[in-house]
Amino acid sequence: MPTIAKFNHRVFPAIGFMAIILAAQGCFAQPTYRSGDEIQPGYEGWRENSDGTFSFIFGYMNENWEEQPDILVGENNFFSPGEADRGQPTHFLPRRNRFTFEVVVPSNWGDRELVWNVSHNGEANRAYATLATDYMIDNMVIASETGSLGAGTSSPESRANVPPAITLVGDSSNSTQVRNVRVGAALIVVARVDDDGLPKPRQATEENVAIDLKTRMLTPPRRTTVGKSNGLFLSWNKYRGQGNVVFNPPQVKSWEDTRTSANSPWGPLWTPPPIPADNLYEVTATFDTPGTYVLWARADDGGLFHDQYITVNVNP
């Protein structure tokens, strides 16, 4: 569960505001890597489904700030026991990625373990999933882990919040979850995102940015999220596929980029983008290499999220 330091609220003058940003950036100077470091799979927890089955939920920590490796399902990216491919990502975004995917197990799973094995840059790591009661999660737990600073898991707003919902729209060929496109051609994807407007967006003011940065300076860097901003956004990313994918317009980062200038809800100066007319988000994706890709969309309101996937067959 998050550990969040509390501070007295006050507005910093412009000079003091810039000074605390610079001090925070200096404080964040840790032994970090642009590339060459390991990837740590993580077990986030489990929840029971309406049919009696259970969902194990996984995420990961890519210790690198820039390296985004593609690790195919196989000896370096597999589940055990049983099927090696459980729908895990083969493309790993930078840094911390929470609640990235779910694996459904039967109702009679019992006390067995399911292990996600990931090896990269010479380091082999594992995440162990069980039905231990300490790992049971619900929307309140998810909101506390991915939610914004100050929302509070006990607030009426947090209790009332429901996840956004993504619906692919278009004609019969463009509203399906399987698409076909040629290398270099733009694939247009339109999705409608419906949300209840909760939690209400938190604007990036000098006051809350200063509080956020002070909190980060006094919080160990490997601890859970601190200071995520509220605000609905939709972000498309590559989930599987061997080539590069370019999205236009550039997408809000779904991974936890805490740098001051980051286009990310974890960046202290970030403000949510305007919600488009009719809640319709349009994006184009361009591929540079033939093959089969999976694109992953995440709609996030600042506390809860909903995911959607599209398989794309890219032809020469």
C-alpha positions as CSV (number, residue, x, y, z in Angstrom):
1,M,0.0,0.0,0.0
2,P,1.3,3.5,-0.7
3,T,3.2,5.4,2.0
4,I,2.6,9.1,1.4
5,A,4.3,11.9,3.4
6,K,2.1,14.8,4.4
7,F,3.1,18.4,4.1
8,N,1.5,21.8,5.0
9,H,0.0,23.4,1.9
10,R,1.4,26.7,0.9
11,V,2.1,28.5,-2.4
12,F,5.7,28.9,-3.2
13,P,6.9,32.1,-4.9
14,A,8.2,31.7,-8.5
15,I,11.9,31.6,-7.5
16,G,11.2,29.1,-4.7
17,F,9.0,27.0,-7.0
18,M,11.8,26.6,-9.5
19,A,14.4,26.0,-6.7
20,I,12.4,23.0,-5.4
21,I,12.1,21.6,-8.9
22,L,15.8,21.8,-9.3
23,A,16.4,20.3,-5.9
24,A,14.0,17.5,-6.6
25,Q,15.7,16.7,-9.9
26,G,19.1,16.6,-8.0
27,C,17.6,14.3,-5.4
28,F,16.3,11.9,-8.0
29,A,19.9,11.3,-9.3
30,Q,20.0,7.6,-8.6
31,P,22.1,4.9,-10.3
32,T,19.7,4.5,-13.2
33,Y,20.1,3.2,-16.7
34,R,19.1,4.3,-20.2
35,S,19.7,0.7,-21.3
36,G,21.4,-2.5,-20.3
37,D,19.6,-3.2,-17.1
38,E,17.2,-6.0,-16.1
39,I,13.4,-6.4,-16.2
40,Q,11.6,-7.6,-13.1
41,P,8.2,-9.2,-13.6
42,G,5.7,-8.5,-10.8
43,Y,2.6,-10.1,-9.3
44,E,0.0,-7.4,-8.5
45,G,-2.7,-9.6,-7.0
46,W,-5.8,-11.6,-7.8
47,R,-9.5,-11.2,-7.9
48,E,-12.4,-13.6,-8.3
49,N,-14.5,-13.5,-11.5
50,S,-18.3,-13.9,-11.7
51,D,-18.0,-17.4,-13.1
52,G,-15.9,-18.6,-10.1
53,T,-12.6,-18.5,-11.9
54,F,-9.7,-16.2,-10.7
55,S,-7.6,-13.6,-12.5
56,F,-4.0,-13.3,-11.6
57,I,-2.8,-9.8,-12.4
58,F,0.8,-9.0,-13.4
59,G,2.9,-6.0,-14.1
60,Y,6.6,-5.3,-14.4
61,M,9.5,-3.0,-13.8
62,N,11.8,-2.3,-16.7
63,E,14.8,-0.7,-14.9
64,N,15.8,1.1,-18.1
65,W,14.6,4.6,-19.0
66,E,14.9,4.2,-22.7
67,E,15.4,0.6,-23.7
68,Q,12.2,-1.1,-24.8
69,P,13.1,-4.7,-25.6
70,D,11.1,-7.2,-27.5
71,I,11.3,-10.5,-25.8
72,L,9.4,-13.2,-27.6
73,V,7.5,-15.9,-25.7
74,G,10.1,-18.7,-25.2
75,E,13.0,-19.4,-23.0
76,N,13.3,-15.7,-21.9
77,N,9.6,-14.9,-21.5
78,F,7.4,-17.8,-20.3
79,F,5.0,-19.0,-17.7
80,S,5.3,-22.3,-15.7
81,P,3.8,-24.7,-15.1
82,G,1.7,-25.4,-18.1
83,E,1.4,-23.1,-21.2
84,A,4.3,-20.8,-21.7
85,D,2.1,-18.2,-23.5
86,R,-0.5,-16.7,-21.2
87,G,-1.0,-13.5,-23.1
88,Q,1.9,-11.6,-21.5
89,P,3.6,-8.7,-23.3
90,T,6.6,-9.3,-25.5
91,H,7.3,-5.6,-25.8
92,F,8.4,-4.0,-22.6
93,L,7.9,-0.2,-22.0
94,P,10.3,1.6,-19.8
95,R,10.1,1.7,-16.0
96,R,7.2,0.7,-13.8
97,N,4.1,-0.7,-15.5
98,R,1.3,-1.8,-13.1
99,F,-1.6,-4.1,-13.7
100,T,-0.5,-4.8,-17.2
101,F,-2.3,-8.0,-18.0
102,E,-4.4,-10.8,-16.4
103,V,-4.2,-14.6,-16.5
104,V,-7.4,-16.5,-15.8
105,V,-7.1,-19.7,-13.8
106,P,-9.8,-22.2,-12.9
107,S,-11.9,-22.2,-9.8
108,N,-10.2,-25.2,-8.4
109,W,-6.7,-23.6,-8.6
110,G,-6.1,-24.1,-4.9
111,D,-2.7,-23.3,-3.4
112,R,-0.7,-23.8,-6.6
113,E,1.8,-21.2,-7.9
114,L,1.9,-19.7,-11.4
115,V,5.3,-18.3,-12.3
116,W,6.2,-15.6,-14.9
117,N,9.8,-15.9,-15.9
118,V,11.6,-13.1,-17.7
119,S,15.3,-12.9,-18.6
120,H,17.0,-9.9,-20.0
121,N,20.5,-8.5,-20.1
122,G,21.8,-11.5,-18.3
123,E,19.4,-11.4,-15.4
124,A,16.6,-14.0,-14.8
125,N,13.7,-12.9,-12.6
126,R,10.4,-14.5,-11.6
127,A,7.0,-13.4,-10.3
128,Y,5.1,-15.9,-8.2
129,A,1.3,-15.8,-8.3
130,T,-0.9,-17.5,-5.7
131,L,-4.3,-17.1,-4.2
132,A,-2.9,-16.0,-0.9
133,T,-5.5,-13.7,0.8
134,D,-2.9,-10.9,1.2
135,Y,-2.9,-10.5,-2.5
136,M,-6.6,-10.2,-3.0
137,I,-7.4,-6.9,-4.8
138,D,-10.4,-4.9,-5.9
139,N,-11.0,-1.4,-7.4
140,M,-10.2,0.3,-4.1
141,V,-6.8,-1.4,-4.0
142,I,-6.1,-0.6,-7.6
143,A,-7.1,3.0,-7.1
144,S,-4.7,3.2,-4.1
145,E,-1.9,1.8,-6.1
146,T,-2.4,3.8,-9.4
147,G,-4.5,6.7,-8.1
148,S,-3.6,10.3,-7.6
149,L,-2.0,11.9,-4.5
150,G,-4.7,13.2,-2.2
151,A,-7.6,11.3,-3.7
152,G,-7.7,9.0,-0.6
153,T,-9.1,5.5,-0.8
154,S,-11.8,6.3,1.7
155,S,-13.1,9.5,0.1
156,P,-16.7,9.4,-1.4
157,E,-15.3,10.2,-4.8
158,S,-12.9,7.2,-4.8
159,R,-15.7,4.9,-3.6
160,A,-18.0,6.1,-6.4
161,N,-15.5,5.9,-9.2
162,V,-16.0,3.2,-11.9
163,P,-13.5,2.3,-14.6
164,P,-13.7,4.0,-18.0
165,A,-14.8,1.8,-20.9
166,I,-13.3,1.6,-24.4
167,T,-15.3,0.7,-27.4
168,L,-13.9,0.4,-30.9
169,V,-16.0,2.2,-33.5
170,G,-16.3,2.4,-37.2
171,D,-17.7,0.3,-40.0
172,S,-17.8,-3.5,-39.9
173,S,-14.1,-3.7,-40.8
174,N,-12.8,-1.0,-38.5
175,S,-14.7,-1.9,-35.3
176,T,-13.2,-5.4,-35.1
177,Q,-10.2,-6.5,-33.1
178,V,-8.3,-7.8,-36.1
179,R,-7.0,-5.4,-38.8
180,N,-4.9,-5.6,-41.9
181,V,-2.5,-3.0,-43.2
182,R,0.7,-2.6,-45.3
183,V,4.1,-1.5,-44.2
184,G,4.3,2.2,-44.2
185,A,0.5,2.8,-44.5
186,A,-1.4,4.5,-41.7
187,L,-3.8,2.4,-39.8
188,I,-6.6,4.5,-38.4
189,V,-8.2,3.5,-35.2
190,V,-11.1,5.2,-33.6
191,A,-12.2,4.4,-30.0
192,R,-14.9,5.8,-27.8
193,V,-14.1,6.2,-24.2
194,D,-17.0,6.5,-21.7
195,D,-16.3,7.7,-18.2
196,D,-18.2,9.0,-15.1
197,G,-15.9,12.0,-14.7
198,L,-14.4,10.7,-11.4
199,P,-12.0,11.4,-9.9
200,K,-12.2,15.1,-10.9
201,P,-9.1,16.3,-12.8
202,R,-6.3,17.9,-10.6
203,Q,-4.7,20.8,-12.3
204,A,-0.9,21.3,-12.1
205,T,-0.7,24.4,-9.9
206,E,2.5,25.7,-8.3
207,E,1.1,24.6,-4.9
208,N,0.4,21.0,-5.7
209,V,3.5,20.6,-7.9
210,A,5.7,21.8,-5.0
211,I,3.9,19.4,-2.6
212,D,4.3,16.6,-5.1
213,L,8.0,17.2,-5.6
214,K,8.7,17.5,-1.8
215,T,6.9,14.2,-1.4
216,R,9.1,12.6,-4.0
217,M,12.3,13.9,-2.4
218,L,11.4,12.2,0.9
219,T,10.1,8.9,-0.6
220,P,12.4,6.1,-1.5
221,P,12.6,5.8,-5.3
222,R,11.4,2.1,-5.5
223,R,8.2,2.8,-3.5
224,T,4.8,2.9,-5.0
225,T,3.4,5.7,-7.1
226,V,3.5,9.2,-5.6
227,G,1.6,12.1,-7.0
228,K,-0.2,10.8,-10.1
229,S,-2.5,13.4,-11.6
230,N,-6.2,12.8,-12.2
231,G,-7.6,13.2,-15.6
232,L,-9.0,10.9,-18.3
233,F,-6.7,9.8,-21.1
234,L,-6.4,7.1,-23.7
235,S,-3.0,5.7,-24.6
236,W,-2.1,3.3,-27.4
237,N,1.1,1.3,-27.2
238,K,2.7,-1.7,-28.9
239,Y,2.1,-4.9,-26.8
240,R,3.5,-7.5,-29.2
241,G,5.4,-7.3,-32.5
242,Q,8.9,-7.3,-33.8
243,G,9.0,-3.9,-35.6
244,N,8.5,-0.3,-34.7
245,V,5.1,1.4,-34.4
246,V,4.7,5.1,-34.7
247,F,1.5,6.6,-33.2
248,N,0.1,9.9,-34.3
249,P,-0.7,12.0,-32.4
250,P,2.0,11.1,-29.8
251,Q,0.4,9.2,-26.9
252,V,0.3,10.0,-23.2
253,K,2.7,7.7,-21.5
254,S,1.1,4.8,-19.7
255,W,4.3,4.0,-17.9
256,E,5.4,5.9,-14.8
257,D,7.6,8.6,-16.1
258,T,8.1,10.9,-13.1
259,R,10.3,13.4,-14.8
260,T,9.2,17.0,-14.6
261,S,8.7,17.5,-18.4
262,A,7.2,14.1,-19.1
263,N,4.0,13.6,-21.1
264,S,2.8,11.4,-18.3
265,P,0.3,11.6,-15.4
266,W,3.2,10.9,-13.1
267,G,5.0,14.0,-14.3
268,P,4.3,16.9,-11.8
269,L,3.6,19.4,-14.6
270,W,1.2,17.2,-16.6
271,T,-2.4,18.2,-17.2
272,P,-5.0,15.9,-18.8
273,P,-5.6,16.5,-22.5
274,P,-9.0,17.8,-23.6
275,I,-11.6,15.1,-24.1
276,P,-12.5,15.0,-27.9
277,A,-16.0,15.6,-29.3
278,D,-18.3,12.6,-28.7
279,N,-15.6,11.0,-26.6
280,L,-14.0,9.7,-29.9
281,Y,-10.3,9.3,-29.8
282,E,-8.6,8.8,-33.2
283,V,-5.1,7.7,-33.7
284,T,-3.0,6.4,-36.6
285,A,-0.4,3.7,-36.3
286,T,2.3,3.1,-38.9
287,F,4.5,0.0,-39.0
288,D,8.0,-0.4,-40.5
289,T,8.2,-4.2,-40.5
290,P,5.9,-7.0,-41.7
291,G,4.5,-9.4,-39.1
292,T,1.7,-9.8,-36.6
293,Y,1.3,-7.1,-33.9
294,V,-0.9,-6.6,-30.9
295,L,-1.7,-3.0,-30.0
296,W,-2.8,-2.2,-26.5
297,A,-5.0,0.7,-25.5
298,R,-5.4,1.8,-21.9
299,A,-8.1,4.3,-20.8
300,D,-7.2,5.7,-17.4
301,D,-9.2,8.2,-15.3
302,G,-6.4,8.7,-12.7
303,G,-7.6,5.9,-10.4
304,L,-9.0,3.0,-12.5
305,F,-8.5,1.8,-16.0
306,H,-9.8,-0.3,-18.9
307,D,-7.8,-2.1,-21.6
308,Q,-8.5,-3.0,-25.2
309,Y,-6.5,-4.9,-27.7
310,I,-6.2,-5.0,-31.5
311,T,-4.3,-7.6,-33.6
312,V,-2.8,-6.1,-36.7
313,N,-1.5,-8.2,-39.6
314,V,1.1,-6.1,-41.3
315,N,1.8,-7.1,-44.9
316,P,4.9,-6.2,-47.0
